[in-house]
Amino acid sequence: MSEDKLRLYLDEHVNVEIARQLNHLGIDTITVQALETQGEDDPIQLQIATELGRVLCTMDSDYVDLAAEGAQHAGIVFIPSEHREIGVVVKFLDLMARVFTADEARNHVEYVSRLD
């Protein structure tokens, strides 16, 4: 099993401040804005994240549906409406990046929740 660290890909609906804070914490995080892929269809965004070996972080439940339909991916983190505060998301993703390897995240869907 590979011990590769988790790397994240934030979709266009996730606040870019989350990426800034995660990068400051040492977690390799990029955004669709940085890659200029905003507006691409969901299957394309998931493919981009997968090809880059990055867990896709999203507020769009369509990605959860794609995973349920059997789409292969590097991992998906779904951020439900009740947990979209920047601090909540940063704390959750920071912990996830510390406990999951890239291999463990592959084809796994995780749901953000409060940690306090």
PyMOL commands that place a pseudoatom at each C-alpha (Angstrom):
pseudoatom trace, name=CA, resn=MET, resi=1, chain=A, elem=C, hetatm=0, pos=[0.000, 0.000, 0.000]
pseudoatom trace, name=CA, resn=SER, resi=2, chain=A, elem=C, hetatm=0, pos=[1.257, 3.454, -0.892]
pseudoatom trace, name=CA, resn=GLU, resi=3, chain=A, elem=C, hetatm=0, pos=[1.723, 5.999, 1.863]
pseudoatom trace, name=CA, resn=ASP, resi=4, chain=A, elem=C, hetatm=0, pos=[1.260, 8.926, -0.513]
pseudoatom trace, name=CA, resn=LYS, resi=5, chain=A, elem=C, hetatm=0, pos=[-0.211, 11.971, 1.165]
pseudoatom trace, name=CA, resn=LEU, resi=6, chain=A, elem=C, hetatm=0, pos=[-3.680, 13.136, 0.299]
pseudoatom trace, name=CA, resn=ARG, resi=7, chain=A, elem=C, hetatm=0, pos=[-3.832, 15.971, -2.231]
pseudoatom trace, name=CA, resn=LEU, resi=8, chain=A, elem=C, hetatm=0, pos=[-7.013, 17.982, -2.693]
pseudoatom trace, name=CA, resn=TYR, resi=9, chain=A, elem=C, hetatm=0, pos=[-8.906, 19.544, -5.608]
pseudoatom trace, name=CA, resn=LEU, resi=10, chain=A, elem=C, hetatm=0, pos=[-11.613, 22.055, -4.637]
pseudoatom trace, name=CA, resn=ASP, resi=11, chain=A, elem=C, hetatm=0, pos=[-14.468, 22.594, -7.068]
pseudoatom trace, name=CA, resn=GLU, resi=12, chain=A, elem=C, hetatm=0, pos=[-15.755, 26.021, -8.018]
pseudoatom trace, name=CA, resn=HIS, resi=13, chain=A, elem=C, hetatm=0, pos=[-18.360, 26.224, -5.249]
pseudoatom trace, name=CA, resn=VAL, resi=14, chain=A, elem=C, hetatm=0, pos=[-15.850, 25.715, -2.439]
pseudoatom trace, name=CA, resn=ASN, resi=15, chain=A, elem=C, hetatm=0, pos=[-14.472, 28.970, -1.035]
pseudoatom trace, name=CA, resn=VAL, resi=16, chain=A, elem=C, hetatm=0, pos=[-10.875, 29.539, -2.221]
pseudoatom trace, name=CA, resn=GLU, resi=17, chain=A, elem=C, hetatm=0, pos=[-9.999, 30.692, 1.312]
pseudoatom trace, name=CA, resn=ILE, resi=18, chain=A, elem=C, hetatm=0, pos=[-10.258, 27.031, 2.315]
pseudoatom trace, name=CA, resn=ALA, resi=19, chain=A, elem=C, hetatm=0, pos=[-7.499, 26.173, -0.173]
pseudoatom trace, name=CA, resn=ARG, resi=20, chain=A, elem=C, hetatm=0, pos=[-5.353, 29.035, 1.101]
pseudoatom trace, name=CA, resn=GLN, resi=21, chain=A, elem=C, hetatm=0, pos=[-5.662, 27.864, 4.705]
pseudoatom trace, name=CA, resn=LEU, resi=22, chain=A, elem=C, hetatm=0, pos=[-5.050, 24.209, 3.844]
pseudoatom trace, name=CA, resn=ASN, resi=23, chain=A, elem=C, hetatm=0, pos=[-1.938, 25.069, 1.826]
pseudoatom trace, name=CA, resn=HIS, resi=24, chain=A, elem=C, hetatm=0, pos=[-0.730, 27.143, 4.790]
pseudoatom trace, name=CA, resn=LEU, resi=25, chain=A, elem=C, hetatm=0, pos=[-1.144, 23.992, 6.919]
pseudoatom trace, name=CA, resn=GLY, resi=26, chain=A, elem=C, hetatm=0, pos=[1.007, 22.067, 4.443]
pseudoatom trace, name=CA, resn=ILE, resi=27, chain=A, elem=C, hetatm=0, pos=[-1.798, 20.234, 2.637]
pseudoatom trace, name=CA, resn=ASP, resi=28, chain=A, elem=C, hetatm=0, pos=[-1.348, 20.266, -1.139]
pseudoatom trace, name=CA, resn=THR, resi=29, chain=A, elem=C, hetatm=0, pos=[-4.579, 21.879, -2.342]
pseudoatom trace, name=CA, resn=ILE, resi=30, chain=A, elem=C, hetatm=0, pos=[-5.555, 23.367, -5.711]
pseudoatom trace, name=CA, resn=THR, resi=31, chain=A, elem=C, hetatm=0, pos=[-8.782, 24.896, -6.982]
pseudoatom trace, name=CA, resn=VAL, resi=32, chain=A, elem=C, hetatm=0, pos=[-10.632, 24.837, -10.271]
pseudoatom trace, name=CA, resn=GLN, resi=33, chain=A, elem=C, hetatm=0, pos=[-10.004, 28.591, -10.381]
pseudoatom trace, name=CA, resn=ALA, resi=34, chain=A, elem=C, hetatm=0, pos=[-6.239, 28.029, -10.279]
pseudoatom trace, name=CA, resn=LEU, resi=35, chain=A, elem=C, hetatm=0, pos=[-6.502, 25.491, -13.107]
pseudoatom trace, name=CA, resn=GLU, resi=36, chain=A, elem=C, hetatm=0, pos=[-9.057, 27.625, -14.967]
pseudoatom trace, name=CA, resn=THR, resi=37, chain=A, elem=C, hetatm=0, pos=[-11.469, 24.706, -15.315]
pseudoatom trace, name=CA, resn=GLN, resi=38, chain=A, elem=C, hetatm=0, pos=[-14.563, 26.484, -13.939]
pseudoatom trace, name=CA, resn=GLY, resi=39, chain=A, elem=C, hetatm=0, pos=[-17.728, 25.630, -15.808]
pseudoatom trace, name=CA, resn=GLU, resi=40, chain=A, elem=C, hetatm=0, pos=[-16.633, 22.155, -16.898]
pseudoatom trace, name=CA, resn=ASP, resi=41, chain=A, elem=C, hetatm=0, pos=[-19.292, 19.471, -16.482]
pseudoatom trace, name=CA, resn=ASP, resi=42, chain=A, elem=C, hetatm=0, pos=[-19.170, 17.351, -13.329]
pseudoatom trace, name=CA, resn=PRO, resi=43, chain=A, elem=C, hetatm=0, pos=[-17.863, 14.167, -15.018]
pseudoatom trace, name=CA, resn=ILE, resi=44, chain=A, elem=C, hetatm=0, pos=[-15.020, 16.209, -16.561]
pseudoatom trace, name=CA, resn=GLN, resi=45, chain=A, elem=C, hetatm=0, pos=[-14.135, 17.801, -13.203]
pseudoatom trace, name=CA, resn=LEU, resi=46, chain=A, elem=C, hetatm=0, pos=[-14.085, 14.368, -11.576]
pseudoatom trace, name=CA, resn=GLN, resi=47, chain=A, elem=C, hetatm=0, pos=[-11.874, 13.061, -14.383]
pseudoatom trace, name=CA, resn=ILE, resi=48, chain=A, elem=C, hetatm=0, pos=[-9.465, 15.996, -13.975]
pseudoatom trace, name=CA, resn=ALA, resi=49, chain=A, elem=C, hetatm=0, pos=[-9.210, 15.410, -10.215]
pseudoatom trace, name=CA, resn=THR, resi=50, chain=A, elem=C, hetatm=0, pos=[-8.698, 11.692, -10.771]
pseudoatom trace, name=CA, resn=GLU, resi=51, chain=A, elem=C, hetatm=0, pos=[-6.015, 12.182, -13.429]
pseudoatom trace, name=CA, resn=LEU, resi=52, chain=A, elem=C, hetatm=0, pos=[-4.225, 14.561, -11.060]
pseudoatom trace, name=CA, resn=GLY, resi=53, chain=A, elem=C, hetatm=0, pos=[-4.533, 12.031, -8.219]
pseudoatom trace, name=CA, resn=ARG, resi=54, chain=A, elem=C, hetatm=0, pos=[-6.491, 14.493, -6.089]
pseudoatom trace, name=CA, resn=VAL, resi=55, chain=A, elem=C, hetatm=0, pos=[-9.513, 14.084, -3.851]
pseudoatom trace, name=CA, resn=LEU, resi=56, chain=A, elem=C, hetatm=0, pos=[-12.344, 16.242, -5.176]
pseudoatom trace, name=CA, resn=CYS, resi=57, chain=A, elem=C, hetatm=0, pos=[-13.963, 18.420, -2.498]
pseudoatom trace, name=CA, resn=THR, resi=58, chain=A, elem=C, hetatm=0, pos=[-17.421, 19.647, -3.418]
pseudoatom trace, name=CA, resn=MET, resi=59, chain=A, elem=C, hetatm=0, pos=[-20.787, 20.981, -2.296]
pseudoatom trace, name=CA, resn=ASP, resi=60, chain=A, elem=C, hetatm=0, pos=[-22.461, 19.345, -5.315]
pseudoatom trace, name=CA, resn=SER, resi=61, chain=A, elem=C, hetatm=0, pos=[-24.182, 16.039, -4.540]
pseudoatom trace, name=CA, resn=ASP, resi=62, chain=A, elem=C, hetatm=0, pos=[-24.027, 15.079, -8.235]
pseudoatom trace, name=CA, resn=TYR, resi=63, chain=A, elem=C, hetatm=0, pos=[-20.475, 13.838, -7.570]
pseudoatom trace, name=CA, resn=VAL, resi=64, chain=A, elem=C, hetatm=0, pos=[-21.780, 11.453, -4.908]
pseudoatom trace, name=CA, resn=ASP, resi=65, chain=A, elem=C, hetatm=0, pos=[-24.234, 10.158, -7.521]
pseudoatom trace, name=CA, resn=LEU, resi=66, chain=A, elem=C, hetatm=0, pos=[-21.400, 9.678, -10.044]
pseudoatom trace, name=CA, resn=ALA, resi=67, chain=A, elem=C, hetatm=0, pos=[-19.488, 7.631, -7.473]
pseudoatom trace, name=CA, resn=ALA, resi=68, chain=A, elem=C, hetatm=0, pos=[-22.589, 5.549, -6.700]
pseudoatom trace, name=CA, resn=GLU, resi=69, chain=A, elem=C, hetatm=0, pos=[-22.936, 4.862, -10.437]
pseudoatom trace, name=CA, resn=GLY, resi=70, chain=A, elem=C, hetatm=0, pos=[-19.444, 3.365, -10.426]
pseudoatom trace, name=CA, resn=ALA, resi=71, chain=A, elem=C, hetatm=0, pos=[-17.256, 6.239, -11.604]
pseudoatom trace, name=CA, resn=GLN, resi=72, chain=A, elem=C, hetatm=0, pos=[-13.644, 5.624, -10.550]
pseudoatom trace, name=CA, resn=HIS, resi=73, chain=A, elem=C, hetatm=0, pos=[-12.073, 8.518, -8.642]
pseudoatom trace, name=CA, resn=ALA, resi=74, chain=A, elem=C, hetatm=0, pos=[-9.236, 9.516, -6.339]
pseudoatom trace, name=CA, resn=GLY, resi=75, chain=A, elem=C, hetatm=0, pos=[-11.762, 10.261, -3.595]
pseudoatom trace, name=CA, resn=ILE, resi=76, chain=A, elem=C, hetatm=0, pos=[-14.670, 12.623, -3.042]
pseudoatom trace, name=CA, resn=VAL, resi=77, chain=A, elem=C, hetatm=0, pos=[-15.414, 14.799, -0.032]
pseudoatom trace, name=CA, resn=PHE, resi=78, chain=A, elem=C, hetatm=0, pos=[-18.984, 16.085, 0.028]
pseudoatom trace, name=CA, resn=ILE, resi=79, chain=A, elem=C, hetatm=0, pos=[-19.617, 19.247, 2.040]
pseudoatom trace, name=CA, resn=PRO, resi=80, chain=A, elem=C, hetatm=0, pos=[-23.300, 19.342, 3.097]
pseudoatom trace, name=CA, resn=SER, resi=81, chain=A, elem=C, hetatm=0, pos=[-25.080, 22.681, 3.494]
pseudoatom trace, name=CA, resn=GLU, resi=82, chain=A, elem=C, hetatm=0, pos=[-25.097, 22.509, 7.294]
pseudoatom trace, name=CA, resn=HIS, resi=83, chain=A, elem=C, hetatm=0, pos=[-21.274, 22.312, 7.476]
pseudoatom trace, name=CA, resn=ARG, resi=84, chain=A, elem=C, hetatm=0, pos=[-20.057, 24.891, 4.954]
pseudoatom trace, name=CA, resn=GLU, resi=85, chain=A, elem=C, hetatm=0, pos=[-18.358, 27.275, 7.372]
pseudoatom trace, name=CA, resn=ILE, resi=86, chain=A, elem=C, hetatm=0, pos=[-14.722, 27.773, 6.362]
pseudoatom trace, name=CA, resn=GLY, resi=87, chain=A, elem=C, hetatm=0, pos=[-13.360, 26.765, 9.771]
pseudoatom trace, name=CA, resn=VAL, resi=88, chain=A, elem=C, hetatm=0, pos=[-15.415, 23.561, 9.881]
pseudoatom trace, name=CA, resn=VAL, resi=89, chain=A, elem=C, hetatm=0, pos=[-14.290, 22.504, 6.404]
pseudoatom trace, name=CA, resn=VAL, resi=90, chain=A, elem=C, hetatm=0, pos=[-10.623, 23.359, 6.999]
pseudoatom trace, name=CA, resn=LYS, resi=91, chain=A, elem=C, hetatm=0, pos=[-10.556, 21.460, 10.298]
pseudoatom trace, name=CA, resn=PHE, resi=92, chain=A, elem=C, hetatm=0, pos=[-12.218, 18.403, 8.724]
pseudoatom trace, name=CA, resn=LEU, resi=93, chain=A, elem=C, hetatm=0, pos=[-9.998, 18.323, 5.619]
pseudoatom trace, name=CA, resn=ASP, resi=94, chain=A, elem=C, hetatm=0, pos=[-6.871, 18.899, 7.712]
pseudoatom trace, name=CA, resn=LEU, resi=95, chain=A, elem=C, hetatm=0, pos=[-7.723, 15.869, 9.855]
pseudoatom trace, name=CA, resn=MET, resi=96, chain=A, elem=C, hetatm=0, pos=[-8.644, 13.774, 6.823]
pseudoatom trace, name=CA, resn=ALA, resi=97, chain=A, elem=C, hetatm=0, pos=[-5.350, 14.619, 5.115]
pseudoatom trace, name=CA, resn=ARG, resi=98, chain=A, elem=C, hetatm=0, pos=[-3.484, 13.485, 8.224]
pseudoatom trace, name=CA, resn=VAL, resi=99, chain=A, elem=C, hetatm=0, pos=[-5.248, 10.129, 8.630]
pseudoatom trace, name=CA, resn=PHE, resi=100, chain=A, elem=C, hetatm=0, pos=[-6.009, 9.018, 5.057]
pseudoatom trace, name=CA, resn=THR, resi=101, chain=A, elem=C, hetatm=0, pos=[-3.433, 8.047, 2.460]
pseudoatom trace, name=CA, resn=ALA, resi=102, chain=A, elem=C, hetatm=0, pos=[-4.129, 8.579, -1.220]
pseudoatom trace, name=CA, resn=ASP, resi=103, chain=A, elem=C, hetatm=0, pos=[-4.723, 4.833, -1.594]
pseudoatom trace, name=CA, resn=GLU, resi=104, chain=A, elem=C, hetatm=0, pos=[-7.238, 4.784, 1.254]
pseudoatom trace, name=CA, resn=ALA, resi=105, chain=A, elem=C, hetatm=0, pos=[-9.174, 7.686, -0.272]
pseudoatom trace, name=CA, resn=ARG, resi=106, chain=A, elem=C, hetatm=0, pos=[-9.397, 6.113, -3.732]
pseudoatom trace, name=CA, resn=ASN, resi=107, chain=A, elem=C, hetatm=0, pos=[-13.054, 5.431, -4.659]
pseudoatom trace, name=CA, resn=HIS, resi=108, chain=A, elem=C, hetatm=0, pos=[-14.118, 6.491, -1.154]
pseudoatom trace, name=CA, resn=VAL, resi=109, chain=A, elem=C, hetatm=0, pos=[-16.751, 9.169, -0.454]
pseudoatom trace, name=CA, resn=GLU, resi=110, chain=A, elem=C, hetatm=0, pos=[-16.444, 11.099, 2.791]
pseudoatom trace, name=CA, resn=TYR, resi=111, chain=A, elem=C, hetatm=0, pos=[-18.966, 13.578, 4.227]
pseudoatom trace, name=CA, resn=VAL, resi=112, chain=A, elem=C, hetatm=0, pos=[-17.799, 16.677, 6.098]
pseudoatom trace, name=CA, resn=SER, resi=113, chain=A, elem=C, hetatm=0, pos=[-19.053, 16.863, 9.661]
pseudoatom trace, name=CA, resn=ARG, resi=114, chain=A, elem=C, hetatm=0, pos=[-18.302, 19.010, 12.690]
pseudoatom trace, name=CA, resn=LEU, resi=115, chain=A, elem=C, hetatm=0, pos=[-15.413, 17.756, 14.769]
pseudoatom trace, name=CA, resn=ASP, resi=116, chain=A, elem=C, hetatm=0, pos=[-16.216, 19.644, 17.964]
for i in range(1, 116): cmd.bond("trace and resi %d" % i, "trace and resi %d" % (i + 1))
show_as sticks, trace
zoom trace
